[in-house]
């Protein structure tokens, strides 16, 4: 029981750390969304201005910046959605099985998600290396800066999924220990009843 309490305290500490990291990431994803909306709004306004006034003015950088901001918001926001358990999933099957089996199914699902996130983070390193030799057409900035969003998002998704694996594992261990304690109490009650 003491081991469970110590692991539960470590889990709470990990939870607080991941809460603060994900709160910052959520604000970052929100800023990317605001930047995307502003960039697209500028692009649309300039197009309307050209259509109605004929002034030859274009902002290809705004469309490109909007796309880059969208990439950042998708990967960073996806990592936060992973932490908040807001990703699309099929819960119907898990709801049909007993809770002890459902816990193990959730652990397996989190491990598969973790494997995918680690694979994407590993592949994004290769994209960053390739991006150092490529520049964006309008803003002429290295594409590696954009691929960094993918790397950061996938690493954060990996950490968030690992947190869920640990949490489910601690809950599985706690339920197993609770089951053993209940069996011990029942055995003691049966032996006392037999002695009377």
GROMACS elastic network, one bead per residue, 0.5 to 0.9 nm:
[ bonds ]
;  ai    aj funct       b0    kb
    1     4     6  0.50966   500
    1     5     6  0.63926   500
    1     6     6  0.87857   500
    1   174     6  0.87984   500
    1   177     6  0.77167   500
    2     5     6  0.50912   500
    2     6     6  0.62724   500
    2     7     6  0.86463   500
    3     6     6  0.51735   500
    3     7     6  0.61692   500
    3     8     6  0.84538   500
    4     7     6  0.51280   500
    4     8     6  0.59309   500
    4     9     6  0.85854   500
    4   170     6  0.77659   500
    4   173     6  0.78998   500
    4   174     6  0.68356   500
    4   177     6  0.86422   500
    5     9     6  0.61903   500
    5    10     6  0.86687   500
    6     9     6  0.51519   500
    6    10     6  0.63150   500
    6    11     6  0.86023   500
    7    10     6  0.50301   500
    7    11     6  0.60672   500
    7    12     6  0.86362   500
    7   170     6  0.73446   500
    8    12     6  0.62501   500
    8    13     6  0.87246   500
    8   167     6  0.88477   500
    8   170     6  0.72815   500
    9    12     6  0.50673   500
    9    13     6  0.63142   500
    9    14     6  0.86468   500
   10    13     6  0.50698   500
   10    14     6  0.61717   500
   10    15     6  0.85035   500
   11    14     6  0.50171   500
   11    15     6  0.60055   500
   11    16     6  0.86635   500
   11   163     6  0.83848   500
   11   166     6  0.76950   500
   11   167     6  0.68972   500
   11   170     6  0.82130   500
   12    16     6  0.62403   500
   12    17     6  0.87061   500
   13    16     6  0.51926   500
   13    17     6  0.63568   500
   13    18     6  0.86842   500
   14    17     6  0.51566   500
   14    18     6  0.61322   500
   14    19     6  0.84366   500
   14   163     6  0.75653   500
   15    18     6  0.51791   500
   15    19     6  0.59319   500
   15    20     6  0.86920   500
   15   163     6  0.76216   500
   16    20     6  0.63597   500
   16    21     6  0.87200   500
   17    20     6  0.53598   500
   17    21     6  0.63099   500
   17    22     6  0.86460   500
   18    22     6  0.59146   500
   18    23     6  0.83296   500
   18    83     6  0.84289   500
   18   159     6  0.83464   500
   18   160     6  0.72926   500
   18   163     6  0.80789   500
   19    22     6  0.52578   500
   19    23     6  0.60165   500
   19    24     6  0.87074   500
   19    83     6  0.86887   500
   20    23     6  0.50629   500
   20    24     6  0.63726   500
   20    25     6  0.86579   500
   21    24     6  0.53158   500
   21    25     6  0.62479   500
   21    26     6  0.86502   500
   21   156     6  0.88274   500
   22    26     6  0.58788   500
   22    27     6  0.85086   500
   22    79     6  0.81846   500
   22    80     6  0.58397   500
   22    83     6  0.75465   500
   22   156     6  0.84165   500
   22   160     6  0.86743   500
   23    26     6  0.50828   500
   23    27     6  0.63936   500
   23    28     6  0.86863   500
   23    80     6  0.82104   500
   24    27     6  0.51891   500
   24    28     6  0.62371   500
   24    29     6  0.87179   500
   25    29     6  0.61155   500
   25    30     6  0.85125   500
   25    76     6  0.63670   500
   25    77     6  0.73803   500
   25    79     6  0.83143   500
   25    80     6  0.68573   500
   25   156     6  0.89132   500
   26    29     6  0.50897   500
   26    30     6  0.61743   500
   26    31     6  0.86635   500
   26    76     6  0.74008   500
   26    77     6  0.63811   500
   26    79     6  0.89715   500
   26    80     6  0.63089   500
   27    31     6  0.62118   500
   27    32     6  0.86620   500
   28    31     6  0.50650   500
   28    32     6  0.62811   500
   28    33     6  0.87004   500
   28    72     6  0.87579   500
   28    73     6  0.77676   500
   28    76     6  0.75768   500
   28    77     6  0.84460   500
   29    32     6  0.50196   500
   29    33     6  0.62727   500
   29    34     6  0.87162   500
   29    69     6  0.88506   500
   29    72     6  0.69047   500
   29    74     6  0.76733   500
   29    75     6  0.84218   500
   29    76     6  0.57284   500
   29    77     6  0.54127   500
   29    80     6  0.87982   500
   30    33     6  0.50305   500
   30    34     6  0.62498   500
   30    35     6  0.85742   500
   30    73     6  0.71139   500
   30    77     6  0.81403   500
   31    34     6  0.50278   500
   31    35     6  0.60554   500
   31    36     6  0.84804   500
   31    69     6  0.87530   500
   31    73     6  0.81390   500
   32    36     6  0.60461   500
   32    37     6  0.86260   500
   32    66     6  0.88544   500
   32    68     6  0.87740   500
   32    69     6  0.50675   500
   32    70     6  0.67835   500
   32    71     6  0.86735   500
   32    72     6  0.63825   500
   32    73     6  0.53372   500
   33    37     6  0.62094   500
   33    38     6  0.86088   500
   33    66     6  0.87948   500
   33    69     6  0.66532   500
   33    70     6  0.66214   500
   33    72     6  0.85204   500
   33    73     6  0.60312   500
   34    37     6  0.51693   500
   34    38     6  0.61915   500
   34    39     6  0.85966   500
   34    69     6  0.86411   500
   35    38     6  0.51102   500
   35    39     6  0.60475   500
   35    40     6  0.85510   500
   35    65     6  0.82727   500
   35    66     6  0.70362   500
   35    69     6  0.64146   500
   35    70     6  0.86899   500
   36    39     6  0.51596   500
   36    40     6  0.61028   500
   36    41     6  0.83834   500
   36    62     6  0.88134   500
   36    63     6  0.88088   500
   36    65     6  0.71238   500
   36    67     6  0.71361   500
   36    68     6  0.79395   500
   36    69     6  0.51828   500
   36    70     6  0.61086   500
   36    73     6  0.87856   500
   37    40     6  0.52736   500
   37    41     6  0.59477   500
   37    42     6  0.86043   500
   37    66     6  0.71315   500
   37    69     6  0.89447   500
   38    42     6  0.61804   500
   38    43     6  0.86429   500
   38    62     6  0.86253   500
   38    66     6  0.78813   500
   39    42     6  0.52049   500
   39    43     6  0.63208   500
   39    44     6  0.87566   500
   39    61     6  0.85521   500
   39    63     6  0.65453   500
   39    64     6  0.84888   500
   39    65     6  0.64162   500
   39    66     6  0.51567   500
   39    67     6  0.89233   500
   39    69     6  0.87676   500
   40    44     6  0.61387   500
   40    45     6  0.85124   500
   40    62     6  0.63712   500
   40    63     6  0.60128   500
   40    65     6  0.83545   500
   40    66     6  0.57468   500
   40    67     6  0.87509   500
   41    44     6  0.51305   500
   41    45     6  0.60128   500
   41    46     6  0.85395   500
   41    62     6  0.86004   500
   42    45     6  0.51039   500
   42    46     6  0.61194   500
   42    47     6  0.86091   500
   42    59     6  0.79166   500
   42    62     6  0.66848   500
   42    63     6  0.86181   500
   43    46     6  0.52811   500
   43    47     6  0.63066   500
   43    48     6  0.87473   500
   43    58     6  0.77725   500
   43    59     6  0.60442   500
   43    60     6  0.76128   500
   43    61     6  0.86069   500
   43    62     6  0.56558   500
   43    63     6  0.62112   500
   44    47     6  0.51164   500
   44    48     6  0.62209   500
   44    49     6  0.85647   500
   45    48     6  0.50972   500
   45    49     6  0.60847   500
   45    50     6  0.86298   500
   46    50     6  0.61614   500
   46    51     6  0.85809   500
   46    57     6  0.69651   500
   46    58     6  0.64218   500
   46    59     6  0.71149   500
   47    50     6  0.50864   500
   47    51     6  0.61231   500
   47    52     6  0.87051   500
   47    57     6  0.81300   500
   47    58     6  0.71666   500
   47    59     6  0.86155   500
   48    52     6  0.61567   500
   48    53     6  0.82853   500
   49    52     6  0.54633   500
   49    53     6  0.57256   500
   49    54     6  0.72711   500
   49    55     6  0.70618   500
   49    57     6  0.83003   500
   50    53     6  0.53987   500
   50    55     6  0.50654   500
   50    56     6  0.61370   500
   50    57     6  0.65501   500
   50    58     6  0.80348   500
   51    54     6  0.57645   500
   51    55     6  0.80697   500
   52    55     6  0.83984   500
   53    56     6  0.88167   500
   54    57     6  0.86173   500
   58    61     6  0.87586   500
   59    62     6  0.54750   500
   59    63     6  0.72187   500
   59   138     6  0.88652   500
   60    63     6  0.54481   500
   60    64     6  0.63941   500
   60    65     6  0.86032   500
   60   137     6  0.89172   500
   60   138     6  0.59158   500
   60   139     6  0.82014   500
   61    64     6  0.50810   500
   61    65     6  0.58797   500
   61    66     6  0.84334   500
   61   137     6  0.86868   500
   61   138     6  0.52445   500
   61   139     6  0.56025   500
   62    65     6  0.50241   500
   62    66     6  0.60241   500
   62    67     6  0.86292   500
   62   138     6  0.88544   500
   63    66     6  0.50663   500
   63    67     6  0.63388   500
   63    68     6  0.87418   500
   63   138     6  0.89536   500
   64    67     6  0.51387   500
   64    68     6  0.62682   500
   64    69     6  0.86223   500
   64   136     6  0.81674   500
   64   137     6  0.84003   500
   64   138     6  0.68804   500
   64   139     6  0.75139   500
   65    68     6  0.50386   500
   65    69     6  0.60681   500
   65    70     6  0.85153   500
   65   139     6  0.80984   500
   66    69     6  0.51095   500
   66    70     6  0.61605   500
   66    71     6  0.87357   500
   67    70     6  0.50305   500
   67    71     6  0.63389   500
   67    72     6  0.87955   500
   68    71     6  0.51103   500
   68    72     6  0.63937   500
   68    73     6  0.87336   500
   68   146     6  0.64225   500
   69    72     6  0.50965   500
   69    73     6  0.61754   500
   69    74     6  0.85945   500
   69   146     6  0.87846   500
   70    73     6  0.50814   500
   70    74     6  0.60516   500
   70    75     6  0.86919   500
   71    74     6  0.51958   500
   71    75     6  0.63311   500
   71    76     6  0.85241   500
   71   146     6  0.75424   500
   71   147     6  0.87805   500
   71   149     6  0.71602   500
   71   150     6  0.77657   500
   72    75     6  0.55048   500
   72    76     6  0.59547   500
   72    77     6  0.79290   500
   72   146     6  0.75165   500
   72   147     6  0.89404   500
   72   148     6  0.87781   500
   72   149     6  0.52437   500
   72   150     6  0.73073   500
   72   153     6  0.81128   500
   73    76     6  0.53488   500
   73    77     6  0.53169   500
   73    78     6  0.78383   500
   73   149     6  0.85232   500
   74    77     6  0.51838   500
   74    78     6  0.56387   500
   74    79     6  0.84882   500
   74   149     6  0.89587   500
   74   150     6  0.87727   500
   74   153     6  0.83914   500
   75    78     6  0.50190   500
   75    79     6  0.63155   500
   75    80     6  0.88037   500
   75   149     6  0.64794   500
   75   150     6  0.57024   500
   75   151     6  0.84571   500
   75   152     6  0.77934   500
   75   154     6  0.70725   500
   75   157     6  0.87529   500
   76    79     6  0.52433   500
   76    80     6  0.65050   500
   76    81     6  0.87330   500
   76   149     6  0.71296   500
   76   150     6  0.78655   500
   76   152     6  0.72045   500
   76   154     6  0.80898   500
   76   156     6  0.78252   500
   76   157     6  0.84051   500
   77    80     6  0.50507   500
   77    81     6  0.60683   500
   77    82     6  0.85656   500
   77   153     6  0.77817   500
   78    82     6  0.61664   500
   78    83     6  0.87397   500
   78    86     6  0.88402   500
   78    87     6  0.77449   500
   78   153     6  0.71775   500
   78   154     6  0.86384   500
   78   157     6  0.74513   500
   79    82     6  0.50323   500
   79    83     6  0.65095   500
   79    84     6  0.88403   500
   79   152     6  0.89558   500
   79   153     6  0.55823   500
   79   154     6  0.68409   500
   79   155     6  0.83583   500
   79   156     6  0.57638   500
   79   158     6  0.81342   500
   79   159     6  0.89498   500
   79   160     6  0.72212   500
   79   161     6  0.89094   500
   80    83     6  0.50672   500
   80    84     6  0.62756   500
   80    85     6  0.85117   500
   80    86     6  0.85041   500
   80   153     6  0.86320   500
   80   156     6  0.79907   500
   80   157     6  0.73525   500
   80   160     6  0.79393   500
   81    84     6  0.50372   500
   81    85     6  0.59052   500
   81    87     6  0.58676   500
   81   157     6  0.87077   500
   82    85     6  0.50086   500
   82    86     6  0.61183   500
   82    87     6  0.59314   500
   82   157     6  0.63063   500
   82   160     6  0.65530   500
   82   161     6  0.68417   500
   83    86     6  0.76727   500
   83   157     6  0.74375   500
   83   159     6  0.88409   500
   83   160     6  0.51458   500
   83   161     6  0.68821   500
   83   163     6  0.82444   500
   83   164     6  0.77263   500
   84    87     6  0.82232   500
   84   160     6  0.89081   500
   85    88     6  0.85790   500
   86    89     6  0.84777   500
   90    93     6  0.69662   500
   90    94     6  0.78661   500
   91    94     6  0.51876   500
   91    95     6  0.60659   500
   91    96     6  0.88138   500
   92    95     6  0.51614   500
   92    96     6  0.65655   500
   93    96     6  0.52553   500
   93    97     6  0.68820   500
   93   102     6  0.87439   500
   94    97     6  0.56305   500
   94    98     6  0.81387   500
   94    99     6  0.82874   500
   94   101     6  0.81908   500
   94   102     6  0.53370   500
   94   103     6  0.86300   500
   94   105     6  0.71947   500
   94   106     6  0.80460   500
   95    98     6  0.77508   500
   95    99     6  0.82002   500
   95   102     6  0.74502   500
   96   102     6  0.85702   500
   97   100     6  0.82463   500
   97   101     6  0.63244   500
   97   102     6  0.60917   500
   98   101     6  0.54877   500
   98   102     6  0.61163   500
   98   103     6  0.87994   500
   99   103     6  0.61123   500
   99   104     6  0.87763   500
  100   103     6  0.54375   500
  100   104     6  0.68948   500
  100   172     6  0.75548   500
  100   175     6  0.80269   500
  100   176     6  0.89944   500
  101   104     6  0.52794   500
  101   105     6  0.62794   500
  101   106     6  0.87255   500
  102   106     6  0.61293   500
  102   107     6  0.86010   500
  103   106     6  0.51306   500
  103   107     6  0.62874   500
  103   108     6  0.87660   500
  103   168     6  0.65903   500
  103   169     6  0.82505   500
  103   171     6  0.80212   500
  103   172     6  0.66267   500
  104   108     6  0.62463   500
  104   109     6  0.85979   500
  104   168     6  0.80112   500
  104   169     6  0.83378   500
  104   172     6  0.76536   500
  105   108     6  0.51105   500
  105   109     6  0.61423   500
  105   110     6  0.85948   500
  106   110     6  0.60689   500
  106   111     6  0.85192   500
  106   164     6  0.89851   500
  106   165     6  0.81573   500
  106   168     6  0.73780   500
  107   110     6  0.51501   500
  107   111     6  0.61534   500
  107   112     6  0.86902   500
  107   164     6  0.79649   500
  107   165     6  0.56134   500
  107   166     6  0.85962   500
  107   168     6  0.61517   500
  107   169     6  0.70774   500
  108   111     6  0.50648   500
  108   112     6  0.62337   500
  108   113     6  0.86357   500
  108   165     6  0.84134   500
  109   112     6  0.51813   500
  109   113     6  0.62240   500
  109   114     6  0.85594   500
  109   165     6  0.89641   500
  110   113     6  0.50169   500
  110   114     6  0.60165   500
  110   115     6  0.86122   500
  110   161     6  0.59653   500
  110   162     6  0.75088   500
  110   164     6  0.68487   500
  110   165     6  0.58805   500
  111   115     6  0.62116   500
  111   116     6  0.87184   500
  111   161     6  0.75579   500
  111   162     6  0.76685   500
  111   165     6  0.67791   500
  112   115     6  0.50984   500
  112   116     6  0.63781   500
  112   117     6  0.87294   500
  113   116     6  0.51197   500
  113   117     6  0.61752   500
  113   118     6  0.86190   500
  113   157     6  0.87934   500
  113   158     6  0.80102   500
  113   161     6  0.69640   500
  114   117     6  0.51020   500
  114   118     6  0.61069   500
  114   119     6  0.85127   500
  114   157     6  0.76640   500
  114   158     6  0.53423   500
  114   159     6  0.82377   500
  114   160     6  0.86858   500
  114   161     6  0.56689   500
  114   162     6  0.66444   500
  114   165     6  0.88071   500
  115   118     6  0.52328   500
  115   119     6  0.61523   500
  115   120     6  0.86777   500
  115   158     6  0.80299   500
  116   119     6  0.50850   500
  116   120     6  0.61978   500
  116   121     6  0.86296   500
  116   154     6  0.89411   500
  116   158     6  0.84972   500
  117   120     6  0.51086   500
  117   121     6  0.61331   500
  117   122     6  0.85661   500
  117   153     6  0.89026   500
  117   154     6  0.53137   500
  117   155     6  0.70897   500
  117   156     6  0.87970   500
  117   157     6  0.62593   500
  117   158     6  0.53800   500
  117   161     6  0.85500   500
  118   121     6  0.50433   500
  118   122     6  0.61039   500
  118   123     6  0.85997   500
  118   154     6  0.68513   500
  118   155     6  0.69750   500
  118   157     6  0.84874   500
  118   158     6  0.60802   500
  119   122     6  0.50970   500
  119   123     6  0.61761   500
  119   124     6  0.85516   500
  119   154     6  0.86553   500
  120   123     6  0.50629   500
  120   124     6  0.59940   500
  120   125     6  0.87814   500
  120   150     6  0.80694   500
  120   151     6  0.76511   500
  120   154     6  0.63148   500
  120   155     6  0.86670   500
  121   124     6  0.50645   500
  121   125     6  0.66230   500
  121   150     6  0.72220   500
  121   151     6  0.50633   500
  121   152     6  0.78025   500
  121   153     6  0.81131   500
  121   154     6  0.50736   500
  121   155     6  0.59511   500
  121   158     6  0.84572   500
  122   125     6  0.54853   500
  122   126     6  0.72282   500
  122   151     6  0.78946   500
  122   154     6  0.88476   500
  123   126     6  0.53173   500
  123   127     6  0.65601   500
  123   128     6  0.88786   500
  123   151     6  0.84712   500
  124   128     6  0.61242   500
  124   129     6  0.86033   500
  124   147     6  0.65322   500
  124   148     6  0.75299   500
  124   150     6  0.63350   500
  124   151     6  0.54117   500
  124   154     6  0.85085   500
  125   128     6  0.50691   500
  125   129     6  0.63670   500
  125   130     6  0.87553   500
  125   147     6  0.81463   500
  125   148     6  0.81161   500
  125   151     6  0.68194   500
  126   129     6  0.50888   500
  126   130     6  0.63100   500
  126   131     6  0.85139   500
  127   130     6  0.50118   500
  127   131     6  0.58852   500
  127   132     6  0.86981   500
  127   143     6  0.88300   500
  127   144     6  0.71620   500
  127   147     6  0.63688   500
  127   148     6  0.87164   500
  128   132     6  0.63965   500
  128   143     6  0.75212   500
  128   145     6  0.75681   500
  128   146     6  0.82468   500
  128   147     6  0.54883   500
  128   148     6  0.65388   500
  128   151     6  0.84515   500
  129   132     6  0.55057   500
  129   133     6  0.76137   500
  129   144     6  0.69385   500
  130   133     6  0.57546   500
  130   134     6  0.69205   500
  130   143     6  0.82601   500
  130   144     6  0.72644   500
  131   135     6  0.72849   500
  131   142     6  0.61360   500
  131   145     6  0.77142   500
  131   146     6  0.83239   500
  131   147     6  0.72603   500
  132   135     6  0.77016   500
  132   142     6  0.56853   500
  132   143     6  0.64908   500
  132   144     6  0.52427   500
  132   145     6  0.83680   500
  133   142     6  0.71396   500
  133   143     6  0.79553   500
  133   144     6  0.82609   500
  134   140     6  0.87419   500
  134   141     6  0.82106   500
  134   142     6  0.57052   500
  134   143     6  0.56946   500
  134   144     6  0.77116   500
  135   138     6  0.87984   500
  135   139     6  0.80322   500
  135   140     6  0.50132   500
  135   141     6  0.50449   500
  135   143     6  0.53179   500
  135   144     6  0.83583   500
  136   139     6  0.58241   500
  136   141     6  0.54196   500
  136   142     6  0.63574   500
  136   143     6  0.59801   500
  137   140     6  0.55163   500
  137   141     6  0.81709   500
  138   141     6  0.83503   500
  139   142     6  0.89976   500
  140   143     6  0.85986   500
  141   144     6  0.85151   500
  141   145     6  0.77863   500
  142   145     6  0.60254   500
  142   146     6  0.79029   500
  143   146     6  0.53223   500
  143   147     6  0.65134   500
  143   148     6  0.88227   500
  144   148     6  0.61572   500
  145   148     6  0.52793   500
  145   149     6  0.73189   500
  146   149     6  0.56500   500
  146   150     6  0.74615   500
  147   150     6  0.52111   500
  147   151     6  0.65691   500
  147   152     6  0.88502   500
  148   152     6  0.60997   500
  148   153     6  0.84166   500
  149   152     6  0.52092   500
  149   153     6  0.59783   500
  149   154     6  0.84660   500
  150   153     6  0.51687   500
  150   154     6  0.60217   500
  150   155     6  0.84998   500
  151   154     6  0.52457   500
  151   155     6  0.60674   500
  151   156     6  0.85071   500
  152   155     6  0.52278   500
  152   156     6  0.60968   500
  152   157     6  0.84513   500
  153   156     6  0.51751   500
  153   157     6  0.59982   500
  153   158     6  0.85685   500
  154   158     6  0.60502   500
  154   159     6  0.86105   500
  155   158     6  0.50069   500
  155   159     6  0.62972   500
  155   160     6  0.86119   500
  156   159     6  0.50619   500
  156   160     6  0.60622   500
  156   161     6  0.84952   500
  157   160     6  0.50442   500
  157   161     6  0.60078   500
  157   162     6  0.84185   500
  158   161     6  0.51703   500
  158   162     6  0.60218   500
  158   163     6  0.85373   500
  159   162     6  0.50406   500
  159   163     6  0.61710   500
  159   164     6  0.87680   500
  160   163     6  0.50362   500
  160   164     6  0.64682   500
  160   165     6  0.88097   500
  161   164     6  0.50178   500
  161   165     6  0.62489   500
  161   166     6  0.86789   500
  162   166     6  0.62096   500
  162   167     6  0.85215   500
  163   166     6  0.51817   500
  163   167     6  0.61170   500
  163   168     6  0.86458   500
  164   168     6  0.60546   500
  164   169     6  0.83796   500
  165   168     6  0.52421   500
  165   169     6  0.60092   500
  165   170     6  0.85891   500
  166   170     6  0.60941   500
  166   171     6  0.85347   500
  167   170     6  0.52247   500
  167   171     6  0.62296   500
  167   172     6  0.86429   500
  168   172     6  0.60716   500
  168   173     6  0.85870   500
  169   173     6  0.61820   500
  169   174     6  0.85048   500
  170   173     6  0.50670   500
  170   174     6  0.60233   500
  170   175     6  0.85938   500
  171   175     6  0.60955   500
  171   176     6  0.84928   500
  172   175     6  0.52137   500
  172   176     6  0.61669   500
  172   177     6  0.86523   500
  173   176     6  0.50245   500
  173   177     6  0.61455   500
  173   178     6  0.85115   500
  174   177     6  0.51062   500
  174   178     6  0.60294   500
  174   179     6  0.85063   500
  175   179     6  0.60416   500
  175   180     6  0.85905   500
  176   179     6  0.50543   500
  176   180     6  0.62697   500
  176   181     6  0.86577   500
  177   180     6  0.50329   500
  177   181     6  0.61159   500
  177   182     6  0.85640   500
  178   181     6  0.50361   500
  178   182     6  0.61277   500
  178   183     6  0.85881   500
  179   182     6  0.50975   500
  179   183     6  0.61753   500
  179   184     6  0.85994   500
  180   183     6  0.50627   500
  180   184     6  0.61297   500
  180   185     6  0.86257   500
  181   184     6  0.50390   500
  181   185     6  0.61663   500
  181   186     6  0.85407   500
  182   185     6  0.51098   500
  182   186     6  0.60567   500
  182   187     6  0.85044   500
  183   186     6  0.50183   500
  183   187     6  0.60209   500
  183   188     6  0.85392   500
  184   187     6  0.50661   500
  184   188     6  0.61557   500
  184   189     6  0.85962   500
  185   188     6  0.50741   500
  185   189     6  0.61476   500
  185   190     6  0.85725   500
  186   189     6  0.50519   500
  186   190     6  0.60885   500
  186   191     6  0.85770   500
  187   190     6  0.50494   500
  187   191     6  0.61308   500
  187   192     6  0.85675   500
  188   191     6  0.51070   500
  188   192     6  0.61148   500
  188   193     6  0.84952   500
  189   192     6  0.50657   500
  189   193     6  0.60131   500
  189   194     6  0.85263   500
  190   194     6  0.60792   500
  190   195     6  0.85551   500
  191   194     6  0.50414   500
  191   195     6  0.61306   500
  191   196     6  0.87162   500
  192   195     6  0.50551   500
  192   196     6  0.63496   500
  193   196     6  0.52764   500
